[in-house]
Amino acid sequence: MKAFIVGAAGGVGTRLATRLVEAGDAATGMFRNPDHRSRVESAGATPVIGDLIADDVNQLAAKMAGHDAVVFTAGAHGTGMEQTTLIDGRGMEKASAAAAQAGIARFVLVSAYPEAAAAPQGISEGYAHYLRTKKAAEVFLTRTELDWIIVRPGHLVDKPGDGLVTAGPALVEQDVPRDDVAAFIVAALHEPTLSRTIVELADGATPVTDAARQVANSVGPRR
Ligand SMILES: NC(=O)c1ccc[n+]([C@@H]2O[C@H](COP(=O)([O-])OP(=O)(O)OC[C@H]3O[C@@H](n4cnc5c(N)ncnc54)[C@H](OP(=O)(O)O)[C@@H]3O)[C@@H](O)[C@H]2O)c1
């Protein structure tokens, strides 16, 4: 499989590139900041510069052409509400439109649990905007004809992963290592019947390949 990673220089993105290559797949990694090229290269992906704000759908589609799957793991990461709208929101819409234009059906979105918005201590305006934007991106993606998978990880941590997770359509939010999110996405990409499904993900005790297969079996093929 040849996967195109949007956000390849990021925490999940670099780990995903490495895992894909370990699994015998090929990865192309789109990054925005020219200083981050070496991060993408050392992760094992072919680097391609691209910007979800500056590039239009045609330009993104040209970069994605020839791949079998797109994984969207980019994000504004606390750089302000306007950037969140442009990257996590409009950027995701453009990337999914570009995948469709390039003839790539398989599209994985790394999203987020929406219920953090109900935290009893309240959340900042910026975080609430981020959660609303992520949810709107999910709504957009589920209305496309793409063969999408939405993965909602809990709070991402950098501790080493062990390849063990809990995955399902509805979980209580928990932290999850970025390593294990990346490993689960690789397993999900290799599970063709896992499609048009939202998967919540947490640290757990099930090997990622089993977890992906169990979710696929529980939702069944598209009819
Ligand atoms: N942090 C959490 O606890 C958490 C929880 C749930 C879900 N998530 C989601 O998980 C995903 C991965 O998170 P992460 O913390 O691993 O990511 P990250 O390290 O913040 O990386 C995000 C990447 O997005 C890229 N990016 C930003 N703006 C861009 C643009 N205009 N065009 C192209 N690329 C752009 C950046 O590329 P450059 O390096 O080239 O600038 C960066 O490497 C994100 O979608 C995030 O919303 C995060």
The ligand as a Gaussian input file, in Angstrom:
#p B3LYP/6-31G(d) Opt

LIG

0 1
 N       -2.915000      16.445000      21.208000
 C       -3.893000      15.656000      21.595000
 O       -3.985000      15.251000      22.773000
 C       -4.915000      15.205000      20.589000
 C       -5.992000      14.459000      21.018000
 C       -6.889000      13.963000      20.056000
 C       -6.679000      14.227000      18.715000
 N       -5.623000      14.994000      18.314000
 C       -5.424000      15.191000      16.868000
 O       -4.426000      14.271000      16.467000
 C       -3.739000      14.752000      15.305000
 C       -2.229000      14.602000      15.508000
 O       -1.840000      15.313000      16.656000
 P       -0.279000      15.534000      16.966000
 O       -0.230000      16.196000      18.321000
 O        0.475000      14.287000      16.716000
 O        0.064000      16.581000      15.824000
 P        1.224000      17.698000      15.789000
 O        2.471000      17.124000      16.364000
 O        0.700000      18.970000      16.350000
 O        1.434000      17.831000      14.209000
 C        0.521000      18.493000      13.435000
 C        1.155000      18.710000      12.075000
 O        0.207000      19.454000      11.295000
 C        0.948000      20.100000      10.309000
 N        0.284000      21.295000       9.811000
 C       -0.134000      22.366000      10.520000
 N       -0.636000      23.297000       9.694000
 C       -0.530000      22.804000       8.447000
 C       -0.853000      23.305000       7.167000
 N       -1.391000      24.532000       6.990000
 N       -0.600000      22.534000       6.094000
 C       -0.046000      21.306000       6.240000
 N        0.300000      20.772000       7.424000
 C        0.067000      21.515000       8.508000
 C        2.252000      20.517000      10.955000
 O        3.218000      20.481000       9.927000
 P        4.653000      21.217000      10.011000
 O        5.421000      20.407000      11.028000
 O        5.209000      21.094000       8.655000
 O        4.381000      22.609000      10.472000
 C        2.449000      19.515000      12.082000
 O        3.575000      18.679000      11.905000
 C       -4.214000      16.187000      15.104000
 O       -5.186000      16.200000      14.071000
 C       -4.882000      16.534000      16.438000
 O       -5.948000      17.457000      16.269000
 C       -4.741000      15.471000      19.215000

